[in-house]
Amino acid sequence: METSAKKSYKIMGLSVPVFAIISVVVLVGTYLKVLPEGMIGAIALMLVLGAVFSEIGNHLPIVKSYLGGGPIVIIFGSAALATYNIIPKEATDIMSTFMKDGGFLDFYIAALITGSILGMNRKLLINAAIRYLPAILGGVVVALALVGIGGALMGFGAKEAILYIGIPIMGGGMGAGAVPLSKIFGSTLAKDPAEMLSIMVPAVALGNALAIVAAGLLDRLGKSKKSLSGNGELMIIKENAVVEEETKSAIDYKLMGIGLFVSLTFFVFGSILGNLIPSVHSYAWMIISVAVVKALGIMPAKYEEGAFQWYQFIMTNLTGVLLVGIGVAYTNLQQVLDALTLQYVILVGLTVLGAILGAGFVGKLVGFFPIEASITAGLCMANMGGTGDVAVLSAANRMKLMPFAQISSRIGGAFILILASGLLGLFL
């Protein structure tokens, strides 16, 4: 039995011997400094590094349970390789150029935002806006208020605590949150996005860890204070519960191509609006335009399906590439280490606590059980997106609430990007 398990073990869908052969070829090319420039060399090396670090992170006991698993190890492992020159500088330059000048980051974000929103159930999106989004808003407001007050009292600065700790934690993880936020901040503040991301990454990682721990504690609280918990039911009145219908369509390569075209078009449209109204970032305009199109139901369903399939392809195959790029091109390890002070940890804790209290209180007002509202509309905003949703709901024994967690990660994370653009304009 053990032997067959070893034989069937896969890395990126490949058997271990095949993956090892591929990795050797790529790494030999890297260290001989003959790695092709451009996307070919960059993607090949980043796929290998992402897969290896993901395997490590997903099997380290404490890391996989409380610190985000593979994604965190990919980011910091890749950053270490670049910082300490473990891989040749030529290879680091190829990957950095691909991420920044090559536009891969924008390419990934376009697929992520367009596909995730268009792939949602339309009725769920509309109904969620009526009842669920106020709970998310409550968590965000209290989280930012608490971290702002804490930052002011501790000498960190209220504005700095809100922008560099509170907003990134509540922003929907790395790919959909910290990374686009760093670009929004960088372009607005005329600073290097890499510097912004180095400040945000530890906040997101630590916030994710605290959110998972808090989910387990809320589960225990719900068992002792039964009036606060629906035992996995979000709505107090079940008849009004919103349930997302799972629809699975066969993979259609032509549709995926349409999805690619749609995602790029929305990105260009967001850039046009961002140029006309520069006070709001182009990412925010893209999100707004996609959400409006989805809510109005004006796009043919097959095109929405194409965008969703393209998003799934990108997420499944190239998320590791993105995370390696974040580590190599956008993460300064020294700045990360400098940020991890007791003061910083306390401010992260205040953000997570605020998300719990705000979402739970407003959730109760709109007809939710406080425990479930705190977990879905609060902690699933404060964690690391999709992987964080799974970890938080697992810790709370509430996996059936995944559709609502996904609203937090998709729509809630998009809302934070829009909010960040507004706050930057207000604070400047």
C-alpha positions in Angstrom: 0.0 0.0 0.0 2.8 2.4 1.0 4.7 1.5 -2.2 1.7 2.3 -4.5 1.2 5.6 -2.6 4.8 6.6 -3.4 4.4 5.6 -7.0 1.2 7.7 -7.4 2.6 10.8 -5.6 2.5 13.7 -8.0 4.2 17.1 -8.2 2.3 19.5 -10.5 0.6 16.5 -11.9 3.9 14.8 -12.8 5.4 11.7 -11.3 8.4 12.4 -9.0 11.0 11.0 -11.5 9.6 13.0 -14.4 9.5 16.2 -12.3 13.0 15.6 -11.1 14.3 15.2 -14.7 12.6 18.5 -15.7 13.9 20.3 -12.7 17.5 19.1 -13.4 17.3 20.4 -17.0 16.0 23.8 -15.9 18.4 24.2 -13.0 21.5 23.1 -15.1 20.5 25.8 -17.6 20.1 28.3 -14.8 23.6 27.6 -13.2 25.3 27.4 -16.6 23.8 30.9 -17.2 22.2 29.8 -20.5 18.6 30.2 -19.3 16.6 31.8 -22.2 15.7 35.4 -21.5 12.0 36.5 -21.6 9.0 34.4 -20.6 10.4 31.0 -21.6 13.3 31.0 -19.1 11.4 32.9 -16.5 8.3 30.6 -16.4 10.4 27.4 -16.6 12.5 28.3 -13.6 9.6 29.8 -11.6 7.5 26.7 -12.2 10.2 24.5 -10.8 10.9 26.8 -7.8 7.2 27.3 -7.1 6.5 23.5 -7.1 9.5 22.6 -4.8 8.7 25.3 -2.3 5.0 24.5 -2.4 5.7 20.9 -1.5 7.9 21.9 1.4 5.4 24.4 2.8 2.4 22.0 2.4 4.2 19.4 4.5 5.8 21.4 7.3 3.5 20.8 10.3 3.2 24.3 11.8 3.7 26.2 8.6 0.9 24.3 6.8 -1.5 24.6 9.6 -1.0 28.2 10.8 1.2 30.2 8.4 -0.4 29.6 5.0 1.5 26.6 3.9 3.0 26.6 0.4 2.3 30.2 -0.6 4.3 31.6 2.3 7.3 29.3 1.8 7.3 30.0 -2.0 7.5 33.8 -1.3 10.1 33.8 1.4 12.1 30.9 -0.1 12.3 32.6 -3.4 13.2 35.9 -1.7 16.0 34.1 0.1 17.4 32.6 -3.1 17.6 36.1 -4.6 18.7 38.0 -1.6 21.6 35.6 -0.7 22.6 35.0 -4.4 21.9 31.3 -4.2 20.7 31.5 -7.8 22.7 33.4 -10.4 21.9 37.1 -10.7 21.2 36.6 -14.4 18.3 34.3 -13.5 17.0 36.7 -10.9 17.1 39.5 -13.5 15.2 37.4 -16.0 12.4 36.7 -13.4 12.3 40.3 -12.2 12.0 41.6 -15.7 9.2 39.1 -16.5 7.3 40.2 -13.4 7.7 43.9 -13.8 8.6 45.0 -17.4 7.1 41.9 -18.9 3.7 42.6 -17.4 3.0 39.2 -16.0 1.7 40.6 -12.7 -1.0 42.7 -14.6 -1.8 39.7 -16.8 -2.4 37.5 -13.7 -4.5 40.1 -11.9 -6.7 40.7 -15.0 -7.5 37.0 -15.2 -8.1 36.7 -11.4 -10.4 39.7 -11.0 -12.4 39.2 -14.2 -12.8 35.4 -13.9 -13.6 35.3 -10.2 -16.4 37.9 -10.4 -17.9 36.7 -13.7 -17.8 33.1 -12.4 -20.0 33.9 -9.4 -23.6 33.1 -9.2 -25.4 36.3 -10.2 -28.2 35.9 -7.7 -25.7 35.3 -5.0 -23.8 38.4 -5.9 -26.9 40.6 -5.8 -28.4 39.1 -2.7 -25.0 39.2 -0.9 -24.8 42.9 -1.6 -28.0 43.4 0.3 -27.3 41.4 3.5 -23.7 40.0 3.5 -21.7 43.0 2.3 -22.8 45.2 5.3 -21.3 42.5 7.6 -18.0 42.7 5.6 -18.1 46.5 5.8 -18.6 46.3 9.6 -15.6 44.1 10.0 -13.4 46.3 7.8 -14.5 49.5 9.5 -13.8 48.2 13.0 -10.6 46.5 12.0 -9.2 49.7 10.4 -10.5 51.8 13.4 -8.8 49.6 15.9 -5.5 49.3 14.1 -5.5 53.1 13.5 -6.1 53.8 17.2 -3.5 51.3 18.2 -1.0 52.8 15.7 -1.6 56.3 17.1 -1.2 55.2 20.7 1.9 53.1 20.1 3.7 55.7 18.0 3.5 53.7 14.7 1.1 56.3 13.3 -2.6 55.9 12.6 -2.4 56.5 8.9 0.6 54.1 8.5 -1.1 51.4 10.6 -4.2 51.6 8.5 -2.5 51.7 5.1 0.4 49.3 5.6 -1.1 46.8 8.1 -4.9 47.0 8.2 -5.7 47.4 4.5 -3.3 44.6 3.3 -4.6 42.1 6.0 -8.2 42.8 4.9 -7.3 42.8 1.2 -7.9 39.2 0.1 -4.4 37.5 0.3 -1.3 37.9 -1.8 -2.2 37.7 -5.5 -5.6 39.5 -5.2 -4.7 41.7 -2.3 -1.1 42.7 -1.3 0.3 42.6 -4.8 -2.2 44.9 -6.5 -2.3 47.0 -3.4 1.5 47.5 -3.6 1.1 48.7 -7.2 -1.7 51.0 -6.2 0.3 52.4 -3.3 3.5 52.6 -5.4 1.9 54.6 -8.3 0.0 56.9 -5.9 2.8 57.6 -3.5 5.5 57.6 -6.1 7.3 54.7 -4.3 8.7 51.4 -5.5 6.0 48.7 -5.2 8.7 46.3 -4.0 9.2 48.5 -0.9 5.4 48.6 -0.3 5.1 44.8 -0.7 7.9 44.1 1.7 5.9 46.0 4.4 2.7 44.3 3.5 3.8 40.7 3.2 4.5 40.1 6.9 1.2 41.7 7.8 -0.7 39.3 5.4 1.2 36.3 6.6 0.8 37.0 10.3 -2.8 38.1 9.9 -3.5 34.8 8.1 -1.9 32.8 11.0 -3.9 34.7 13.7 -7.1 34.3 11.7 -6.8 30.5 11.6 -6.1 30.4 15.4 -9.1 32.8 16.0 -11.4 30.5 13.9 -10.7 27.6 16.3 -11.3 29.8 19.3 -14.6 31.1 17.8 -15.7 27.5 17.3 -15.1 26.7 20.9 -16.9 29.9 22.0 -19.9 28.9 19.9 -20.1 25.6 21.7 -20.1 27.2 25.1 -22.3 30.2 24.1 -24.9 28.4 21.9 -27.0 31.6 21.4 -24.1 33.1 19.4 -23.7 30.2 17.0 -25.8 28.6 14.2 -23.6 25.5 14.2 -22.6 26.2 10.6 -25.8 28.0 9.5 -25.1 31.7 8.7 -28.7 32.9 8.5 -30.9 32.9 11.6 -33.9 32.5 9.2 -33.0 29.7 7.0 -35.6 30.4 4.3 -33.6 33.5 3.2 -30.3 31.8 3.0 -28.3 32.3 -0.1 -26.8 29.2 -1.6 -24.4 29.2 -4.5 -25.2 26.7 -7.2 -22.2 24.7 -8.3 -22.1 24.5 -12.1 -19.4 22.6 -13.8 -18.9 22.8 -17.6 -16.6 20.8 -19.8 -13.3 22.5 -20.5 -13.5 24.3 -23.8 -10.3 25.7 -25.2 -12.0 28.1 -27.5 -13.9 29.5 -24.6 -10.7 29.8 -22.6 -9.3 31.9 -25.4 -12.4 34.1 -25.3 -11.9 34.4 -21.5 -8.4 35.6 -22.1 -9.6 38.2 -24.5 -12.4 39.3 -22.1 -10.0 39.7 -19.1 -7.5 41.7 -21.2 -10.3 44.0 -22.5 -11.6 44.7 -18.9 -8.0 45.5 -17.9 -7.7 48.0 -20.8 -11.1 49.5 -20.0 -10.0 50.0 -16.4 -6.8 51.7 -17.6 -8.9 54.0 -19.8 -11.1 55.0 -16.9 -8.1 55.3 -14.6 -6.6 57.8 -17.1 -9.8 59.8 -17.3 -10.4 59.8 -13.5 -6.9 59.2 -12.0 -8.2 59.7 -8.4 -9.4 56.0 -8.6 -6.8 53.4 -9.6 -7.3 51.4 -12.8 -7.6 48.2 -10.9 -10.5 49.6 -9.0 -12.2 50.7 -12.2 -11.7 47.2 -13.7 -13.3 45.6 -10.6 -16.3 48.0 -10.7 -16.8 47.5 -14.4 -16.7 43.7 -14.1 -19.1 43.7 -11.1 -21.6 46.0 -12.9 -21.6 43.9 -16.0 -22.1 40.7 -13.9 -24.9 42.3 -11.8 -26.8 43.6 -14.9 -26.4 40.2 -16.7 -25.5 41.9 -19.9 -22.7 39.5 -20.9 -23.6 36.2 -22.6 -23.3 33.3 -20.2 -20.8 31.5 -22.4 -18.4 34.4 -22.3 -18.7 34.5 -18.5 -17.9 30.8 -18.5 -14.9 31.4 -20.7 -13.5 34.0 -18.4 -14.1 31.7 -15.4 -12.3 28.8 -17.2 -9.4 31.0 -18.1 -9.2 32.2 -14.5 -9.2 28.6 -13.2 -6.4 27.7 -15.7 -4.3 30.7 -14.6 -4.9 30.0 -10.9 -4.2 26.3 -11.1 -1.0 26.5 -13.2 0.6 29.9 -12.7 -0.1 30.9 -9.1 3.2 29.3 -8.1 4.9 31.4 -10.8 3.3 34.5 -9.4 4.4 33.8 -5.9 8.0 33.1 -6.9 7.9 36.4 -8.8 6.6 38.2 -5.6 9.5 36.7 -3.6 12.2 37.5 -6.2 11.1 40.9 -7.5 9.0 42.4 -4.8 10.1 41.1 -1.4 13.0 42.6 0.5 13.9 40.1 3.2 15.7 42.7 5.4 12.7 45.0 5.4 10.4 42.1 6.3 12.6 41.1 9.2 12.8 44.7 10.4 9.0 45.0 10.3 8.4 42.0 12.7 8.5 43.8 16.0 6.3 43.4 19.0 4.5 46.6 18.1 3.8 45.2 14.6 2.5 41.9 16.0 0.1 43.8 18.3 -1.2 45.9 15.5 -1.8 42.8 13.3 -3.7 41.3 16.3 -5.9 44.4 16.6 -6.8 44.2 12.9 -7.9 40.6 13.2 -9.8 41.3 16.4 -11.6 44.3 14.8 -12.6 42.1 11.9 -14.2 39.6 14.3 -16.0 42.2 16.4 -17.3 44.3 13.5 -18.5 41.5 11.3 -20.1 39.7 14.3 -21.9 42.8 15.5 -23.2 44.0 12.0 -23.9 40.4 11.1 -26.2 40.0 14.1 -28.0 43.2 13.0 -28.7 41.9 9.5 -29.9 38.5 10.6 -26.8 36.4 10.9 -25.5 34.3 13.8 -22.5 36.3 15.2 -20.0 33.4 15.3 -20.7 32.5 11.6 -20.6 36.2 10.6 -17.3 36.7 12.4 -15.8 33.7 10.7 -17.0 34.4 7.1 -17.3 38.2 6.8 -14.5 38.8 9.3 -11.8 36.2 9.4 -12.2 35.2 5.7 -11.4 38.9 4.9 -8.4 38.8 7.2 -6.9 35.6 5.8 -4.9 34.8 2.7 -7.6 34.4 0.1 -8.6 30.9 -1.1 -6.0 28.9 0.8 -6.8 31.0 3.9 -10.5 30.3 3.5 -10.0 26.6 3.6 -7.7 26.8 6.6 -10.1 29.1 8.6 -13.2 27.2 7.8 -11.4 23.9 8.6 -10.3 25.3 12.0 -13.8 26.4 12.7 -15.4 23.2 11.4 -17.6 25.1 9.0 -16.6 24.1 5.5 -20.2 24.4 4.4 -19.9 28.1 4.5 -17.3 28.2 1.7 -19.6 30.1 -0.7 -19.7 33.0 1.7 -16.0 32.8 2.4 -15.5 33.1 -1.4 -17.6 36.3 -1.4 -15.3 37.7 1.2 -12.2 36.7 -0.8 -13.6 37.8 -4.2 -15.9 40.7 -3.7 -14.6 41.8 -0.3 -11.0 41.7 -1.5 -12.1 43.8 -4.6 -13.8 46.3 -2.3 -10.6 46.7 -0.3 -8.7 47.7 -3.5 -11.4 50.3 -4.2 -11.3 51.5 -0.6 -7.5 51.7 -0.7 -7.6 54.0 -3.7 -10.1 56.3 -1.9 -8.2 56.3 1.4 -4.9 57.2 -0.3 -6.6 60.2 -1.9 -8.1 61.2 1.4 -4.8 60.8 3.4 -2.6 62.6 0.9 
